[in-house]
């Protein structure tokens, strides 16, 4: 239980103010330690922000350059785009001699004969159907048949039946028109089931016939395959979109004349992708270079809670901006990480005598301006020439999976860059961790644990110091009060 505090009634002194000022002086080391902790947390967060950007750039590289086909883009020209178009990932010519038939999806329609029972709220019992399990076998996009079971109740309304069918993953769509009493079932996949109908009832065979007037268990059997002649060979496909000979074709109309499709390197698209890569790379390293050069304002430590009480929000904001400036100035981890990224994109890919095996040979070089900090620049004419004349070597230089050995490094530029980013990220995580790890697992976290322990000890010490001050002043007040009482007594004695 805390002792009784006497606040200067006897001495006339403002004991509260005196103790507060004494404690302010005592708290100076604690404030500095707390500010150091805040600075460490800010610096940790700055490191982690860099890792977030590195991870985003690495994902971009993976999505756009991990596979050569992602970068080695082609464009396919068709002599009759009204009949067929195509995309591709290899160069060459294909001739479609004729298109006899387009693929189409099967559909079937049944009709409720009794006009008085065509409302969507009509129940299955009204249509003469009891509870039963119905199985539908439906043609899928891969050409196989898939069976799905439905539990229909006598109390189900027509609208419930439609909802159950459409809510399944059976590959069939249901539509009902209460004005005509027609129930339409259509396969989502085009094509023909040569062994039977594309939508067949395989269980509960009387359900659709009794309720909706279908005439057989083959609810839909009019699906068609696409029929065409490709490079002189007659073929059938269950879809109007299919892949052959490195091209993905889309049939649009029947045709009796030859259509030639020519696949060539899409230089424009590849140039745009290289430009995008360079822009993202430059933005990334520019941000880190700015942090390495950012001015450090040593006269602006983090604000204490007491200091914030005396400042407006705008003043706090301006102070914090300066306090957070230069947290990674001349930082060795960031500097070394950037150097690793720059070095990873300079070397040759392999030791073969290729016409192209470096970025410089396709028009990508480092800016000569020191202030640019290693930004890449593009000679677009040189890049276009390389892509036009030697597209495969350009693709290999950038995307080759390869390996690094003691003899040579056959990794493409992107794989090398991703490896350097991985090393960079790991070095940051070793120091600053990540949100999914505990403070004990990284260097700065251990420092924060130590600072928190020191802060807790110091706070307990301050509590003891403040208690001692109050004990001393309380004793002083008691002594003064006692002296005053004695003086008053003596003065009364003298007066008598």
Backbone torsions as a table, in degrees:
resi	resn	phi	psi	omega
1	UNK	NA	128.7	-178.0
2	UNK	-64.8	145.7	178.1
3	UNK	-71.1	162.9	179.1
4	UNK	-74.0	130.7	179.8
5	UNK	-100.6	128.3	178.2
6	UNK	-107.4	116.1	-169.0
7	UNK	-91.1	47.3	170.8
8	UNK	86.4	20.8	-179.9
9	UNK	-66.5	-37.1	-177.5
10	UNK	-81.9	-43.3	-175.2
11	UNK	-83.7	-21.4	-175.0
12	UNK	78.8	6.9	179.2
13	UNK	-88.7	149.6	176.3
14	UNK	-85.4	83.7	-174.5
15	UNK	-62.9	-39.5	179.4
16	UNK	-56.3	-46.1	-178.6
17	UNK	-66.6	-40.4	-178.9
18	UNK	-63.6	-45.9	-180.0
19	UNK	-64.3	-40.3	179.7
20	UNK	-60.2	-43.0	179.9
21	UNK	-68.3	-39.3	177.7
22	UNK	-62.4	-41.3	-179.2
23	UNK	-70.5	-31.1	176.1
24	UNK	-60.5	-42.2	177.8
25	UNK	-66.7	-40.5	179.6
26	UNK	-64.6	-29.4	-175.2
27	UNK	-81.9	-8.1	-176.0
28	UNK	-54.7	-48.5	177.6
29	UNK	-61.2	-36.8	178.9
30	UNK	-66.5	-41.8	178.7
31	UNK	-60.8	-41.7	179.8
32	UNK	-65.4	-39.1	178.8
33	UNK	-67.2	-40.7	178.1
34	UNK	-65.0	-39.1	177.5
35	UNK	-65.6	-38.2	177.5
36	UNK	-64.1	-40.3	177.7
37	UNK	-62.6	-44.9	179.4
38	UNK	-61.3	-43.4	178.5
39	UNK	-61.5	-40.9	178.4
40	UNK	-62.9	-41.9	178.5
41	UNK	-64.9	-41.6	177.5
42	UNK	-62.0	-44.1	-179.4
43	UNK	-64.6	-42.2	176.4
44	UNK	-57.4	-45.7	-179.0
45	UNK	-65.8	-33.1	177.2
46	UNK	-66.5	-42.1	175.1
47	UNK	-59.3	-47.5	-177.4
48	UNK	-64.4	-33.9	177.5
49	UNK	-63.9	-37.6	176.0
50	UNK	-63.6	-43.7	179.4
51	UNK	-62.6	-35.5	176.9
52	UNK	-61.5	-42.7	179.5
53	UNK	-69.5	-38.8	177.5
54	UNK	-62.9	-42.3	179.8
55	UNK	-64.5	-40.0	179.1
56	UNK	-64.3	-40.8	179.4
57	UNK	-68.3	-38.3	178.0
58	UNK	-63.4	-40.8	177.1
59	UNK	-63.6	-38.7	177.3
60	UNK	-60.7	-45.3	179.0
61	UNK	-62.0	-42.5	179.8
62	UNK	-63.3	-44.7	-177.2
63	UNK	-68.7	-31.1	-170.6
64	UNK	-108.7	-16.1	-175.1
65	UNK	-137.3	-3.8	-177.3
66	UNK	-60.7	-43.8	175.6
67	UNK	-100.1	137.7	-179.6
68	UNK	-59.8	-31.4	-179.2
69	UNK	-66.6	-22.7	178.3
70	UNK	-69.6	-29.2	-178.9
71	UNK	-103.2	-33.3	-176.5
72	UNK	-79.0	72.7	-172.2
73	UNK	-83.5	142.4	179.7
74	UNK	-120.1	158.2	171.0
75	UNK	-126.4	141.0	-175.8
76	UNK	-116.7	122.5	177.7
77	UNK	-98.0	134.5	179.3
78	UNK	-113.0	137.0	177.3
79	UNK	-78.0	-7.5	176.5
80	UNK	-148.3	80.5	-176.9
81	UNK	-67.5	-18.3	176.3
82	UNK	-70.5	-21.7	-179.0
83	UNK	-101.3	-40.8	-176.5
84	UNK	-158.3	140.6	171.9
85	UNK	-127.2	169.3	-178.5
86	UNK	-156.1	158.6	167.7
87	UNK	-123.0	162.5	-177.8
88	UNK	-159.5	166.0	175.3
89	UNK	-126.2	15.5	174.5
90	UNK	-143.3	153.5	-178.4
91	UNK	-86.7	152.8	177.5
92	UNK	147.2	178.6	179.8
93	UNK	-118.3	141.8	175.0
94	UNK	-132.6	139.7	177.7
95	UNK	-115.7	125.8	170.1
96	UNK	-99.8	109.8	-173.0
97	UNK	-70.7	-37.9	176.3
98	UNK	-163.7	158.1	175.5
99	UNK	-123.0	106.1	-175.8
100	UNK	-81.0	-33.0	-173.3
101	UNK	-156.6	138.9	174.4
102	UNK	-89.5	151.3	175.7
103	UNK	-73.5	144.8	177.1
104	UNK	-143.6	154.7	-179.1
105	UNK	-87.1	146.2	179.3
106	UNK	-76.3	149.9	173.7
107	UNK	-149.0	154.9	177.5
108	UNK	-141.0	150.7	-176.7
109	UNK	-131.1	131.5	172.4
110	UNK	-118.6	155.8	-176.4
111	UNK	-129.4	132.3	173.6
112	UNK	-77.3	116.8	-173.4
113	UNK	-69.2	-39.2	-176.6
114	UNK	-78.3	107.4	-177.0
115	UNK	-60.5	-24.5	-178.5
116	UNK	-76.7	-7.4	-177.8
117	UNK	-116.9	26.3	-175.0
118	UNK	-95.1	-0.9	178.5
119	UNK	-66.4	146.8	178.5
120	UNK	-64.5	-18.8	179.9
121	UNK	-88.0	-1.3	176.4
122	UNK	-62.1	134.2	-178.6
123	UNK	-89.4	164.5	177.3
124	UNK	-64.7	-33.4	177.0
125	UNK	-62.0	-39.0	177.6
126	UNK	-61.3	-30.0	-178.3
127	UNK	-92.4	6.0	175.5
128	UNK	86.0	23.4	-177.0
129	UNK	-117.4	131.9	176.4
130	UNK	-93.1	178.2	175.5
131	UNK	-56.5	134.3	174.9
132	UNK	-165.2	157.6	176.0
133	UNK	-97.0	127.9	-178.7
134	UNK	-115.7	135.9	177.7
135	UNK	-114.9	130.0	176.7
136	UNK	-113.7	134.0	176.1
137	UNK	-108.5	117.2	-169.1
138	UNK	-125.6	139.4	177.4
139	UNK	-67.4	134.0	179.9
140	UNK	-105.3	170.4	-176.8
141	UNK	-62.7	-28.2	-179.9
142	UNK	-85.5	5.6	177.5
143	UNK	90.5	-5.8	178.4
144	UNK	-88.4	167.1	176.3
145	UNK	-104.4	140.1	-178.7
146	UNK	-124.9	129.2	-178.6
147	UNK	-99.1	133.3	179.6
148	UNK	-131.6	138.0	-179.8
149	UNK	-100.3	143.4	176.9
150	UNK	-129.5	135.2	175.4
151	UNK	-101.8	102.9	179.1
152	UNK	-99.0	136.4	179.3
153	UNK	-102.9	155.3	176.7
154	UNK	-63.2	-25.6	-179.4
155	UNK	-85.1	-8.7	178.3
156	UNK	-63.7	136.7	173.9
157	UNK	-85.3	166.8	176.9
158	UNK	-56.2	-41.5	179.7
159	UNK	-62.2	-33.0	178.2
160	UNK	-67.7	-39.4	178.7
161	UNK	-61.8	-45.4	179.0
162	UNK	-60.7	-44.1	-179.2
163	UNK	-63.3	-42.5	-179.6
164	UNK	-64.3	-40.8	-179.7
165	UNK	-67.3	-46.9	-177.7
166	UNK	-71.2	-22.4	179.8
167	UNK	-84.4	-5.7	178.7
168	UNK	-88.2	169.9	178.2
169	UNK	-106.7	44.7	-171.8
170	UNK	-89.0	-15.6	-176.7
171	UNK	86.4	24.7	179.5
172	UNK	-135.0	144.7	177.3
173	UNK	-116.3	139.5	178.5
174	UNK	-115.7	141.1	176.3
175	UNK	-141.5	134.8	179.9
176	UNK	-126.1	134.2	177.5
177	UNK	-114.1	110.2	-175.3
178	UNK	-73.5	-16.2	177.3
179	UNK	-70.4	-40.3	-179.0
180	UNK	-99.5	-14.1	-177.5
181	UNK	74.1	21.2	-176.3
182	UNK	-98.1	131.1	172.4
183	UNK	-104.6	121.3	-179.6
184	UNK	-110.3	130.5	174.1
185	UNK	-118.4	126.6	-179.0
186	UNK	-132.5	140.8	177.2
187	UNK	-75.2	139.2	177.8
188	UNK	-75.4	-27.0	179.7
189	UNK	-97.3	140.0	175.6
190	UNK	-80.6	167.7	175.5
191	UNK	117.8	173.1	-173.8
192	UNK	-116.6	136.5	171.6
193	UNK	-97.2	101.3	-174.2
194	UNK	-68.3	-13.9	-179.7
195	UNK	-92.5	-2.7	-178.2
196	UNK	165.3	-154.0	-179.7
197	UNK	-77.4	159.5	178.4
198	UNK	-81.6	-24.2	171.8
199	UNK	-130.0	111.2	-176.0
200	UNK	-125.4	146.7	172.8
201	UNK	-89.7	123.5	179.7
202	UNK	-115.6	0.3	177.4
203	UNK	-160.1	139.6	-174.9
204	UNK	69.5	49.3	-167.8
205	UNK	-62.0	-24.0	-175.6
206	UNK	-89.1	-8.2	-171.9
207	UNK	-58.5	-59.1	-175.6
208	UNK	-69.9	-30.6	178.5
209	UNK	-69.5	-46.0	-178.2
210	UNK	-70.7	-46.2	-174.0
211	UNK	-77.7	-41.2	-169.1
212	UNK	-121.8	4.5	172.5
213	UNK	78.3	19.8	173.4
214	UNK	-68.0	150.0	-172.2
215	UNK	-94.1	-14.8	-179.9
216	UNK	-155.9	174.5	177.8
217	UNK	-73.1	-18.3	173.3
218	UNK	-83.0	88.4	-174.9
219	UNK	-67.4	-27.6	177.8
220	UNK	-150.4	123.6	-178.4
221	UNK	-140.4	29.0	-177.1
222	UNK	-113.3	21.2	176.4
223	UNK	-68.0	150.4	-178.2
224	UNK	-129.5	144.2	171.3
225	UNK	-87.8	153.1	170.7
226	UNK	-73.1	137.2	178.3
227	UNK	-124.9	125.8	-177.2
228	UNK	-153.9	169.3	175.1
229	UNK	-117.2	119.5	-175.6
230	UNK	-118.0	119.8	-176.7
231	UNK	49.6	39.3	176.2
232	UNK	87.3	-7.0	-178.2
233	UNK	-104.1	129.8	177.5
234	UNK	-79.0	128.2	-178.3
235	UNK	-136.4	159.6	173.2
236	UNK	-125.5	141.5	175.2
237	UNK	-136.4	146.5	-176.1
238	UNK	-81.3	-3.8	179.1
239	UNK	-133.3	156.0	175.9
240	UNK	-79.4	-7.3	174.7
241	UNK	-118.3	121.5	-177.4
242	UNK	-154.3	163.9	-176.3
243	UNK	-117.1	129.8	174.6
244	UNK	-148.9	145.5	172.3
245	UNK	54.7	35.8	177.5
246	UNK	77.1	9.4	177.8
247	UNK	-125.1	147.2	173.5
248	UNK	-107.4	114.1	-174.3
249	UNK	-95.2	147.8	171.3
250	UNK	-127.5	111.0	178.9
251	UNK	-82.0	136.1	-176.7
252	UNK	-119.6	-27.1	-178.3
253	UNK	-159.6	158.5	175.0
254	UNK	-70.5	155.5	-178.0
255	UNK	-155.0	145.1	178.8
256	UNK	-108.8	-0.2	-178.0
257	UNK	-115.6	160.7	179.8
258	UNK	-64.1	137.5	171.2
259	UNK	-122.0	121.5	179.6
260	UNK	-100.1	131.6	177.9
261	UNK	-116.1	122.6	-175.2
262	UNK	-117.0	120.9	-179.7
263	UNK	-100.9	126.0	178.6
264	UNK	-134.8	166.8	178.4
265	UNK	-62.5	130.8	178.0
266	UNK	-88.4	82.0	-174.8
267	UNK	-59.4	-44.1	-178.2
268	UNK	-58.7	-46.2	-178.4
269	UNK	-65.6	-38.2	-179.3
270	UNK	-71.5	-36.8	175.4
271	UNK	-62.0	-43.9	179.1
272	UNK	-61.1	-38.0	-179.3
273	UNK	-69.5	-38.5	176.9
274	UNK	-65.0	-42.0	177.6
275	UNK	-59.9	-42.0	179.4
276	UNK	-63.3	-43.6	178.3
277	UNK	-59.3	-48.5	-178.5
278	UNK	-62.7	-41.3	179.6
279	UNK	-62.4	-45.4	-179.5
280	UNK	-67.4	-39.9	177.6
281	UNK	-62.5	-47.4	-179.2
282	UNK	-63.3	-40.7	178.0
283	UNK	-61.7	-40.5	-178.5
284	UNK	-64.9	-52.5	-176.5
285	UNK	-72.8	-27.8	177.8
286	UNK	-63.5	-43.4	179.0
287	UNK	-61.8	-40.9	179.9
288	UNK	-71.9	-37.8	176.0
289	UNK	-61.3	-39.2	178.2
290	UNK	-62.0	-39.4	179.3
291	UNK	-68.1	-35.2	178.3
292	UNK	-67.1	-28.0	-177.6
293	UNK	-101.2	-3.4	-175.0
294	UNK	-62.4	136.4	-176.8
295	UNK	-68.0	140.8	177.5
296	UNK	-102.6	121.6	179.0
297	UNK	-98.9	94.6	-174.1
298	UNK	-71.4	-18.6	178.5
299	UNK	-85.8	7.3	-179.4
300	UNK	-124.5	73.0	175.6
301	UNK	-73.2	167.0	177.0
302	UNK	-57.0	143.2	-179.6
303	UNK	-73.4	142.1	171.8
304	UNK	-82.9	166.0	178.4
305	UNK	-60.3	-38.1	179.9
306	UNK	-66.1	-39.5	179.3
307	UNK	-66.2	-37.3	-179.9
308	UNK	-64.4	-30.2	-179.2
309	UNK	-62.6	-27.3	-176.2
310	UNK	-96.6	8.4	-176.2
311	UNK	-125.2	150.5	174.8
312	UNK	-76.1	166.5	179.1
313	UNK	-60.7	-40.2	179.9
314	UNK	-65.2	-41.0	178.3
315	UNK	-64.2	-40.3	177.7
316	UNK	-63.4	-42.4	-179.0
317	UNK	-61.6	-46.7	-179.7
318	UNK	-64.3	-39.8	178.6
319	UNK	-64.1	-46.5	-178.7
320	UNK	-60.9	-36.6	179.2
321	UNK	-60.1	-42.9	178.7
322	UNK	-72.8	-36.8	-179.4
323	UNK	-65.4	-32.8	-178.7
324	UNK	-88.6	-7.2	-179.4
325	UNK	-73.2	139.8	174.2
326	UNK	76.2	18.7	-179.3
327	UNK	-62.0	-30.7	-179.6
328	UNK	-115.8	24.6	-179.9
329	UNK	-61.3	127.2	178.6
330	UNK	56.5	26.9	-177.7
331	UNK	-68.0	130.4	-175.0
332	UNK	-70.3	-35.8	-179.6
333	UNK	-64.9	-46.4	179.8
334	UNK	-67.4	-42.4	-179.6
335	UNK	-62.5	-45.4	179.5
336	UNK	-67.5	-37.5	178.1
337	UNK	-62.9	-42.4	177.4
338	UNK	-64.0	-41.6	178.7
339	UNK	-61.2	-40.8	178.1
340	UNK	-62.4	-40.6	178.3
341	UNK	-64.9	-44.0	-179.6
342	UNK	-63.4	-46.1	-177.7
343	UNK	-63.7	-30.7	-175.8
344	UNK	-67.5	-20.9	-175.4
345	UNK	-104.1	5.3	-175.9
346	UNK	-93.0	-34.8	-168.7
347	UNK	-73.2	172.2	176.1
348	UNK	-77.9	152.5	176.0
349	UNK	-97.0	101.8	-178.4
350	UNK	78.5	179.2	-179.9
351	UNK	-113.3	13.7	179.9
352	UNK	-74.8	155.4	-179.3
353	UNK	-86.1	61.8	178.8
354	UNK	-80.2	155.1	174.6
355	UNK	-65.2	-36.1	-177.8
356	UNK	-128.9	122.3	173.6
357	UNK	-150.4	13.6	174.5
358	UNK	-138.2	159.5	177.0
359	UNK	-63.9	-35.2	-178.6
360	UNK	-60.0	-32.6	-178.0
361	UNK	-75.5	-10.0	174.1
362	UNK	-111.6	12.5	173.0
363	UNK	93.8	16.5	178.3
364	UNK	-114.2	114.3	-177.5
365	UNK	-132.7	172.4	177.9
366	UNK	-88.1	139.1	178.5
367	UNK	-58.5	138.8	179.7
368	UNK	-78.2	-12.7	-179.3
369	UNK	-77.5	121.6	-178.8
370	UNK	-59.0	-36.1	-177.6
371	UNK	-66.5	-17.4	179.7
372	UNK	-77.6	-14.4	173.3
373	UNK	62.4	35.0	177.1
374	UNK	89.6	17.5	176.9
375	UNK	-63.7	150.7	177.7
376	UNK	-90.1	146.6	174.8
377	UNK	-127.5	152.4	-175.5
378	UNK	-117.5	131.0	166.8
379	UNK	-94.5	96.5	-171.3
380	UNK	-63.0	-37.2	179.5
381	UNK	-61.8	-43.6	179.8
382	UNK	-66.5	-38.7	178.6
383	UNK	-64.1	-45.3	-179.9
384	UNK	-63.8	-39.5	179.9
385	UNK	-63.2	-44.0	-179.9
386	UNK	-64.8	-41.4	-179.9
387	UNK	-68.6	-31.9	179.8
388	UNK	-75.4	-42.5	-173.4
389	UNK	-89.9	-34.7	-176.4
390	UNK	-138.6	59.6	-175.7
391	UNK	-59.8	-38.1	-177.2
392	UNK	-65.3	-38.1	179.6
393	UNK	-71.7	-34.3	175.3
394	UNK	-62.9	-46.0	179.9
395	UNK	-61.0	-43.6	-179.5
396	UNK	-63.7	-43.0	-179.8
397	UNK	-58.5	-37.1	-175.9
398	UNK	-89.3	-40.8	-168.7
399	UNK	-114.2	-1.3	-174.6
400	UNK	-54.0	128.7	-179.2
401	UNK	-65.4	-53.9	171.5
402	UNK	45.4	-179.7	178.0
403	UNK	-143.6	158.0	176.1
404	UNK	-102.8	124.4	177.3
405	UNK	-124.2	179.7	177.9
406	UNK	-67.9	-22.0	-176.2
407	UNK	-91.1	-44.5	-176.7
408	UNK	-154.2	166.6	177.1
409	UNK	-122.2	104.6	-177.6
410	UNK	-96.4	6.7	177.6
411	UNK	-68.6	140.1	174.2
412	UNK	-69.5	167.6	-176.4
413	UNK	-56.9	-41.3	-176.8
414	UNK	-66.1	-41.9	179.5
415	UNK	-65.4	-38.8	177.2
416	UNK	-63.8	-44.4	-179.0
417	UNK	-62.8	-41.4	179.4
418	UNK	-65.2	-35.2	178.0
419	UNK	-65.6	-41.2	179.2
420	UNK	-67.6	-36.1	177.1
421	UNK	-65.1	-39.1	178.2
422	UNK	-61.5	-44.8	178.0
423	UNK	-62.9	-43.1	179.3
424	UNK	-59.5	-48.1	-178.7
425	UNK	-61.3	-43.2	-179.2
426	UNK	-64.8	-38.2	179.9
427	UNK	-66.2	-36.5	176.7
428	UNK	-68.6	-42.7	-179.2
429	UNK	-63.7	-34.6	179.2
430	UNK	-62.9	-35.0	-179.0
431	UNK	-90.6	-45.1	-171.4
432	UNK	-109.7	-3.3	178.6
433	UNK	63.1	-160.9	174.9
434	UNK	-151.3	169.1	-170.7
435	UNK	-62.9	-20.2	-175.7
436	UNK	-90.0	1.0	-179.6
437	UNK	-114.5	162.2	178.4
438	UNK	-86.9	164.1	-178.3
439	UNK	-62.0	-27.1	-179.2
440	UNK	-68.6	-11.6	-171.5
441	UNK	-98.3	3.6	177.2
442	UNK	-147.6	158.2	-170.4
443	UNK	-58.6	-51.3	-177.9
444	UNK	-66.3	-31.7	177.7
445	UNK	-63.0	-41.1	177.7
446	UNK	-63.8	-37.8	176.7
447	UNK	-64.7	-39.6	179.3
448	UNK	-65.8	-38.6	176.5
449	UNK	-60.6	-46.0	179.9
450	UNK	-61.6	-43.7	-179.8
451	UNK	-65.4	-39.3	178.1
452	UNK	-62.1	-40.0	178.7
453	UNK	-66.0	-42.4	179.0
454	UNK	-65.5	-38.5	178.2
455	UNK	-63.8	-43.3	179.7
456	UNK	-62.5	-43.5	178.6
457	UNK	-63.5	-41.5	-178.4
458	UNK	-66.5	-38.5	179.2
459	UNK	-63.9	-39.4	177.3
460	UNK	-65.8	-38.6	178.0
461	UNK	-63.6	-41.3	179.5
462	UNK	-63.4	-36.8	177.2
463	UNK	-61.5	-40.4	178.5
464	UNK	-67.3	-41.0	179.9
465	UNK	-63.4	-44.9	-179.6
466	UNK	-63.6	-40.3	178.3
467	UNK	-62.8	-38.0	179.0
468	UNK	-66.0	-42.9	178.1
469	UNK	-59.0	-46.1	-178.6
470	UNK	-65.8	-35.7	178.5
471	UNK	-63.8	-41.8	-179.9
472	UNK	-66.2	-45.6	-179.0
473	UNK	-69.4	-33.7	177.6
474	UNK	-65.8	-41.1	177.1
475	UNK	-63.3	-40.7	178.3
476	UNK	-62.0	-45.2	-179.7
477	UNK	-62.5	-40.4	179.7
478	UNK	-63.8	-42.0	179.4
479	UNK	-64.5	-44.2	179.0
480	UNK	-63.3	-41.7	-179.6
481	UNK	-63.0	-39.7	178.7
482	UNK	-66.7	-42.1	179.0
483	UNK	-63.7	-41.4	178.9
484	UNK	-62.6	-39.4	179.5
485	UNK	-64.3	-42.7	179.2
486	UNK	-65.1	-41.4	179.8
487	UNK	-62.1	-41.0	-179.9
488	UNK	-65.1	-39.8	-180.0
489	UNK	-64.8	-45.6	-179.5
490	UNK	-64.1	-38.4	-179.7
491	UNK	-65.9	-35.2	177.1
492	UNK	-67.6	-38.7	-179.7
493	UNK	-64.6	-39.7	179.4
494	UNK	-67.7	-34.4	-177.0
495	UNK	-70.3	-26.6	-179.4
496	UNK	-80.0	NA	NA
